[in-house]
Amino acid sequence: MGIMRATARFVYTLDGNEPIVNGFVEYDDADGTVIRVGACDEGEEVCPGAIVPGFVNGHCHVELSHLHKKFRKGTGMAGFIDQINELRDWAGNDVKAQLTRKWMDRMWDDGVSAMADISNDESSFEVKKDHRMYTRTFLEVFGSEPEMCEGVMNDVAALNVKADEAGIDAAPTPHSCYTMSPQLLGASAAAGLERGFISYHSQESQEEEDLLLTGTGAMYENRKRSGMSTPPVTGESSLKYFIDRLAAVRPAPYDGHILLVHNVCLSQSDIDAAKKVMNNVYWAICPLSNIFIHNALPPVPLMRKNALAILVGTDSLSSNDDLDMVKELYCLHDNFPEVSMNELLQWACLNGARFLGKDAVLGSLTPGKKPGIVRIENIDAEGNLTADSRSVRIV
């Protein structure tokens, strides 16, 4: 074992303590195990920037990397869905796999150690099975018509077998309220809970909320124009509708790890409803994707007030110009400067590891862990991100 030492102006251990000023991390250069952290000796030369644990991308669709730079911005969710339907199938699995590897390699080099990823097909499996990055894959299903439920569930079960054969942690998961019949939403959620994990696109836009609240708006018109059934008008939020569908297939409480993604229209009553029945609920935010599609951001002050377990994700290259976690964090810092760097990194590292059930290994610079060690360059004198900040993996 060779012990290496990296220093930085700030070391963010995320082990419950404040960042170490003029700190070091010692690690095994063979496998990246953290050996020791602490403050540098007086007079020791200290590198600029910050050292942080490897990131966890809390929400990604890496198989959509073939859609990079192909989408118009600011179309709203209905317009974005139209573009997905038009463009998502232009590439075959070979091209998709090639681009998946390119972007997973880039994320790895930028310091992403793990990812909660969405898949609709098997094009990413060969890449994931031997990649250094840990992924948990959510096999997302769609189907607006009730009679489609059985066939869709049979298809996703077959896809899950292929994921199992590749040695990938995977499970079925529902997409959202607006792309699924009540029957399919319940069936796919139940299948995910059987494996202990669900990822669900929740309250991403006001268009989604209007669909459930009043049966109006751009998304409602889009669905009807396409000849698709719409979910029942409940007069309640889409998150409460999801909770009702869970209750229809399995009684509360729910002990599985449930990830609610986007949360742009989240309210206090929604938070209360989720906490009442979900014992391990996590809340992913993808700020640059939300700005890309409809120039909105989630209610971060409300989420912090309720001490929610927040994750940070990049979403896909159909709704983002990059898959860069530091850019996501800078966007959050720029819009919510009251959030400390230490807290932002907890969202981007430790909370994601906890959601994935990998916090014994990932998420913090704790001796004995192998989280990945990452340097963030071009930070300011207080340790905060700037527009020029970038990350690079040390180990």
C-alpha positions as CSV (number, residue, x, y, z in Angstrom):
1,M,0.0,0.0,0.0
2,G,1.3,3.4,-1.0
3,I,0.0,6.3,1.0
4,M,-0.5,9.5,-0.9
5,R,-1.3,13.0,0.5
6,A,-3.4,15.7,-1.1
7,T,-3.8,19.2,0.3
8,A,-6.2,22.1,-0.3
9,R,-7.2,25.4,1.1
10,F,-10.5,23.8,2.1
11,V,-11.2,20.1,2.8
12,Y,-14.9,19.3,3.0
13,T,-15.0,16.0,4.8
14,L,-18.9,15.9,5.1
15,D,-18.4,13.8,8.3
16,G,-20.5,16.1,10.4
17,N,-17.7,18.7,10.9
18,E,-16.9,22.0,9.4
19,P,-14.5,22.1,6.5
20,I,-10.8,21.9,7.4
21,V,-8.9,25.1,6.4
22,N,-5.5,24.3,5.0
23,G,-6.2,20.6,5.2
24,F,-5.0,17.3,3.9
25,V,-6.3,13.9,2.9
26,E,-4.1,10.8,3.0
27,Y,-5.3,7.9,0.9
28,D,-4.2,4.5,-0.4
29,D,-3.1,5.1,-4.0
30,A,-4.1,1.5,-4.9
31,D,-7.8,1.7,-4.2
32,G,-8.5,5.2,-2.9
33,T,-9.3,4.3,0.7
34,V,-9.2,7.4,2.9
35,I,-6.5,6.8,5.6
36,R,-6.5,10.1,7.5
37,V,-7.7,13.7,7.2
38,G,-6.6,16.7,9.2
39,A,-5.0,20.2,9.2
40,C,-1.6,20.7,7.5
41,D,1.4,21.5,9.6
42,E,2.4,25.1,9.9
43,G,4.5,26.1,6.9
44,E,3.4,23.1,4.8
45,E,2.7,24.1,1.2
46,V,-1.0,23.9,0.6
47,C,-2.6,23.6,-2.9
48,P,-5.4,26.1,-3.8
49,G,-9.0,25.1,-4.2
50,A,-11.1,22.5,-2.3
51,I,-11.0,18.8,-1.8
52,V,-14.4,17.0,-1.6
53,P,-15.7,13.4,-1.8
54,G,-16.8,12.0,-5.1
55,F,-20.1,13.3,-6.2
56,V,-23.4,11.3,-6.5
57,N,-25.4,12.4,-9.5
58,G,-28.9,12.1,-8.0
59,H,-30.8,12.0,-11.3
60,C,-29.6,11.3,-14.8
61,H,-30.8,9.8,-18.1
62,V,-27.4,9.0,-19.5
63,E,-28.8,6.9,-22.3
64,L,-30.3,10.1,-23.8
65,S,-26.8,11.5,-24.4
66,H,-27.5,11.2,-28.2
67,L,-29.9,14.1,-27.8
68,H,-27.1,16.6,-26.8
69,K,-27.7,20.1,-28.2
70,K,-30.8,18.9,-30.2
71,F,-33.6,20.5,-28.1
72,R,-35.0,24.0,-28.1
73,K,-35.0,25.7,-24.7
74,G,-37.9,27.3,-22.9
75,T,-40.7,25.2,-24.5
76,G,-42.4,24.2,-21.2
77,M,-43.0,20.5,-20.4
78,A,-45.6,20.0,-23.1
79,G,-43.2,21.3,-25.8
80,F,-40.3,19.3,-24.3
81,I,-42.3,16.1,-24.4
82,D,-43.1,16.7,-28.1
83,Q,-39.4,17.0,-28.8
84,I,-38.6,13.8,-26.9
85,N,-41.2,12.0,-28.9
86,E,-39.8,13.3,-32.2
87,L,-36.1,12.9,-31.5
88,R,-35.4,10.2,-29.0
89,D,-35.2,7.2,-31.4
90,W,-32.9,8.7,-34.0
91,A,-29.9,6.7,-32.8
92,G,-29.5,2.9,-32.5
93,N,-28.3,1.1,-29.5
94,D,-24.7,1.0,-30.7
95,V,-24.5,4.8,-31.0
96,K,-26.3,5.3,-27.7
97,A,-23.9,2.9,-25.9
98,Q,-20.9,4.8,-27.4
99,L,-22.2,8.1,-26.2
100,T,-23.2,6.7,-22.8
101,R,-19.5,5.6,-22.3
102,K,-18.2,9.0,-23.4
103,W,-20.4,10.9,-20.9
104,M,-20.0,8.4,-18.1
105,D,-16.2,8.6,-18.5
106,R,-16.4,12.4,-18.5
107,M,-18.5,12.4,-15.4
108,W,-16.0,10.0,-13.7
109,D,-13.1,12.3,-14.6
110,D,-15.1,15.2,-13.2
111,G,-15.5,13.3,-9.9
112,V,-18.9,11.5,-10.1
113,S,-18.5,8.3,-8.2
114,A,-22.1,7.1,-8.3
115,M,-25.3,7.8,-10.1
116,A,-29.1,7.2,-9.9
117,D,-29.8,6.7,-13.6
118,I,-33.0,6.2,-15.6
119,S,-33.1,3.7,-18.4
120,N,-35.9,2.9,-20.9
121,D,-33.9,0.2,-22.8
122,E,-30.7,-1.9,-22.4
123,S,-28.4,0.4,-24.4
124,S,-26.5,1.5,-21.3
125,F,-26.1,-1.9,-19.6
126,E,-22.8,-3.1,-21.2
127,V,-21.2,0.2,-20.3
128,K,-22.5,0.2,-16.7
129,K,-21.6,-3.4,-15.9
130,D,-17.8,-2.8,-16.1
131,H,-17.6,1.0,-15.4
132,R,-15.8,2.3,-12.4
133,M,-18.8,4.4,-11.5
134,Y,-21.5,2.7,-9.4
135,T,-25.0,3.1,-10.9
136,R,-28.4,2.1,-9.7
137,T,-30.7,1.9,-12.7
138,F,-34.4,2.7,-12.6
139,L,-36.2,1.0,-15.5
140,E,-38.8,3.6,-16.2
141,V,-42.2,2.7,-17.7
142,F,-44.8,4.6,-19.6
143,G,-48.3,3.9,-20.8
144,S,-51.3,6.1,-20.7
145,E,-54.0,3.5,-21.5
146,P,-55.2,1.0,-18.8
147,E,-55.1,-1.9,-21.2
148,M,-51.4,-1.4,-21.8
149,C,-50.5,-2.2,-18.2
150,E,-49.9,-5.9,-18.4
151,G,-47.9,-5.7,-21.5
152,V,-45.7,-2.9,-20.2
153,M,-45.0,-4.7,-17.0
154,N,-44.1,-7.9,-18.8
155,D,-41.7,-5.9,-21.0
156,V,-40.0,-4.2,-18.0
157,A,-39.7,-7.5,-16.2
158,A,-37.8,-8.9,-19.2
159,L,-35.6,-5.8,-19.2
160,N,-35.0,-6.3,-15.5
161,V,-33.8,-9.8,-16.2
162,K,-31.2,-8.4,-18.7
163,A,-30.0,-5.9,-16.1
164,D,-29.7,-8.7,-13.5
165,E,-27.7,-10.8,-16.0
166,A,-25.4,-7.9,-16.5
167,G,-24.9,-7.5,-12.8
168,I,-26.5,-4.1,-12.6
169,D,-28.6,-3.0,-9.6
170,A,-32.0,-2.2,-11.3
171,A,-35.7,-2.2,-10.7
172,P,-38.9,-1.0,-12.4
173,T,-40.0,2.5,-11.6
174,P,-42.9,4.7,-12.6
175,H,-42.2,7.8,-14.7
176,S,-44.8,10.4,-13.7
177,C,-48.4,11.1,-13.3
178,Y,-48.9,12.4,-16.8
179,T,-47.5,9.5,-18.8
180,M,-49.1,6.6,-17.0
181,S,-52.5,5.2,-16.4
182,P,-53.5,4.8,-12.7
183,Q,-53.1,1.1,-13.1
184,L,-49.6,1.2,-14.5
185,L,-48.5,3.8,-12.0
186,G,-49.6,1.5,-9.2
187,A,-48.1,-1.7,-10.7
188,S,-44.7,-0.2,-11.4
189,A,-44.5,1.5,-8.1
190,A,-45.3,-1.9,-6.4
191,A,-42.6,-3.6,-8.4
192,G,-40.0,-1.0,-7.5
193,L,-40.9,-1.2,-3.8
194,E,-40.4,-5.0,-4.0
195,R,-36.7,-4.2,-4.7
196,G,-36.5,-1.3,-2.2
197,F,-36.1,1.7,-4.5
198,I,-38.3,4.0,-6.6
199,S,-37.5,7.1,-8.6
200,Y,-40.4,9.3,-9.6
201,H,-40.6,12.5,-11.6
202,S,-42.7,14.7,-9.3
203,Q,-44.1,18.2,-9.6
204,E,-41.7,19.2,-12.4
205,S,-43.9,21.9,-13.8
206,Q,-47.1,23.8,-13.2
207,E,-48.5,22.2,-16.4
208,E,-48.3,18.8,-14.6
209,E,-50.1,20.3,-11.6
210,D,-52.8,21.8,-13.7
211,L,-53.5,18.4,-15.3
212,L,-54.4,16.9,-11.9
213,L,-55.8,20.0,-10.2
214,T,-58.2,21.2,-12.9
215,G,-57.8,19.1,-16.1
216,T,-56.6,22.2,-18.0
217,G,-53.4,23.7,-19.4
218,A,-50.8,22.9,-22.0
219,M,-50.0,19.4,-20.9
220,Y,-53.7,18.5,-20.8
221,E,-54.2,19.8,-24.3
222,N,-51.1,18.0,-25.5
223,R,-52.3,14.7,-24.1
224,K,-55.8,15.1,-25.6
225,R,-54.5,16.2,-29.0
226,S,-52.4,13.0,-29.1
227,G,-55.4,10.9,-28.4
228,M,-54.0,9.8,-25.0
229,S,-56.0,9.3,-21.8
230,T,-55.2,11.6,-19.0
231,P,-55.1,10.9,-15.3
232,P,-58.2,11.6,-13.2
233,V,-58.7,15.2,-12.1
234,T,-58.3,15.0,-8.4
235,G,-58.2,18.7,-7.3
236,E,-55.0,17.7,-5.5
237,S,-51.3,18.0,-6.4
238,S,-49.6,15.4,-8.5
239,L,-47.5,14.3,-5.5
240,K,-50.7,13.6,-3.5
241,Y,-52.0,11.7,-6.5
242,F,-48.9,9.5,-6.5
243,I,-49.3,8.9,-2.8
244,D,-52.9,7.8,-3.4
245,R,-51.7,5.4,-6.1
246,L,-49.2,3.9,-3.7
247,A,-51.9,3.4,-1.2
248,A,-54.0,1.6,-3.8
249,V,-51.4,-1.2,-4.2
250,R,-49.7,-1.3,-0.8
251,P,-50.7,0.1,2.6
252,A,-48.5,2.8,4.2
253,P,-45.9,3.3,5.6
254,Y,-43.3,2.8,2.9
255,D,-39.8,1.8,4.1
256,G,-38.2,1.6,0.6
257,H,-36.0,4.4,-0.6
258,I,-38.2,6.8,-2.6
259,L,-36.7,9.5,-4.7
260,L,-39.0,12.4,-5.8
261,V,-37.3,14.2,-8.7
262,H,-37.6,17.9,-9.6
263,N,-40.1,19.2,-7.0
264,V,-40.5,22.6,-8.7
265,C,-44.1,23.0,-7.5
266,L,-43.6,21.5,-4.0
267,S,-45.7,22.9,-1.2
268,Q,-45.8,22.5,2.5
269,S,-48.9,20.3,2.4
270,D,-47.1,18.0,-0.2
271,I,-44.1,17.7,2.1
272,D,-46.4,16.8,5.1
273,A,-48.3,14.2,3.0
274,A,-45.1,12.6,1.9
275,K,-43.4,12.5,5.3
276,K,-46.5,11.0,6.8
277,V,-46.2,7.8,4.7
278,M,-42.6,7.6,3.4
279,N,-39.9,6.7,5.9
280,N,-37.0,7.1,3.5
281,V,-38.0,9.8,1.2
282,Y,-35.4,11.8,-0.7
283,W,-35.8,14.9,-2.9
284,A,-33.7,15.4,-6.1
285,I,-33.3,18.8,-7.7
286,C,-32.0,19.4,-11.2
287,P,-31.7,23.2,-11.4
288,L,-30.2,23.6,-14.8
289,S,-32.7,21.3,-16.4
290,N,-35.6,23.1,-14.8
291,I,-34.2,26.4,-16.2
292,F,-33.7,24.8,-19.6
293,I,-37.3,23.6,-19.9
294,H,-39.4,26.3,-18.2
295,N,-37.1,28.8,-16.4
296,A,-38.1,27.7,-12.9
297,L,-36.4,26.5,-9.8
298,P,-37.6,24.3,-6.9
299,P,-38.5,26.1,-3.6
300,V,-35.1,25.5,-1.9
301,P,-35.9,27.7,1.1
302,L,-39.0,25.6,1.8
303,M,-37.1,22.4,1.4
304,R,-34.4,23.5,3.8
305,K,-36.9,24.8,6.3
306,N,-38.3,21.2,6.4
307,A,-34.8,19.7,6.6
308,L,-35.5,17.5,3.5
309,A,-32.9,15.1,2.3
310,I,-32.0,16.9,-0.9
311,L,-30.0,15.3,-3.8
312,V,-28.6,17.1,-6.8
313,G,-28.8,15.7,-10.3
314,T,-28.0,16.8,-13.8
315,D,-31.0,15.3,-15.6
316,S,-30.2,14.4,-19.3
317,L,-28.4,16.0,-22.2
318,S,-31.8,16.6,-23.8
319,S,-32.6,19.2,-21.1
320,N,-29.1,20.3,-20.1
321,D,-26.0,21.5,-21.9
322,D,-23.7,19.4,-19.7
323,L,-23.6,16.7,-17.0
324,D,-21.5,18.8,-14.7
325,M,-22.3,18.6,-11.0
326,V,-20.2,21.7,-10.2
327,K,-22.3,23.7,-12.7
328,E,-25.4,22.5,-10.9
329,L,-24.0,23.5,-7.6
330,Y,-22.9,26.9,-8.8
331,C,-26.4,27.5,-10.2
332,L,-27.8,26.7,-6.7
333,H,-25.2,28.9,-5.0
334,D,-25.9,31.8,-7.4
335,N,-29.7,31.6,-6.8
336,F,-29.6,30.7,-3.1
337,P,-26.4,32.3,-1.7
338,E,-27.6,31.6,1.9
339,V,-26.9,27.9,1.4
340,S,-23.3,27.1,2.5
341,M,-20.8,25.2,0.4
342,N,-20.8,22.5,3.1
343,E,-24.5,22.0,2.8
344,L,-24.5,22.0,-1.0
345,L,-21.8,19.3,-1.0
346,Q,-23.9,17.2,1.4
347,W,-26.7,17.3,-1.1
348,A,-24.3,16.4,-3.9
349,C,-22.3,13.7,-2.2
350,L,-23.5,12.2,1.1
351,N,-27.3,12.4,0.6
352,G,-27.0,10.6,-2.7
353,A,-24.9,7.9,-1.2
354,R,-27.5,7.4,1.5
355,F,-30.3,7.2,-1.0
356,L,-28.4,4.5,-2.9
357,G,-27.6,2.6,0.3
358,K,-23.9,3.1,-0.4
359,D,-23.0,5.6,2.4
360,A,-20.8,2.9,4.1
361,V,-18.4,3.4,1.2
362,L,-19.3,6.7,-0.5
363,G,-20.3,10.2,0.3
364,S,-17.8,11.5,2.8
365,L,-14.0,11.7,3.4
366,T,-14.2,9.4,6.4
367,P,-11.2,7.1,7.1
368,G,-12.0,3.6,5.7
369,K,-14.3,4.8,3.0
370,K,-13.6,4.8,-0.8
371,P,-15.7,7.8,-1.9
372,G,-13.4,9.1,-4.6
373,I,-11.3,12.2,-3.9
374,V,-12.0,15.3,-6.0
375,R,-10.4,18.7,-6.3
376,I,-12.5,21.8,-7.1
377,E,-10.5,24.5,-8.7
378,N,-11.2,28.3,-9.0
379,I,-13.1,28.8,-5.8
380,D,-13.2,32.2,-4.0
381,A,-11.4,33.1,-0.8
382,E,-14.3,31.9,1.4
383,G,-14.4,28.5,-0.3
384,N,-17.5,29.2,-2.4
385,L,-17.9,28.3,-6.1
386,T,-17.5,30.8,-8.9
387,A,-18.5,30.7,-12.5
388,D,-15.1,29.4,-13.4
389,S,-15.1,26.5,-10.9
390,R,-14.4,23.1,-12.2
391,S,-13.8,19.7,-10.7
392,V,-11.1,17.0,-11.4
393,R,-10.8,13.6,-9.9
394,I,-7.7,12.9,-7.8
395,V,-8.5,9.3,-7.2
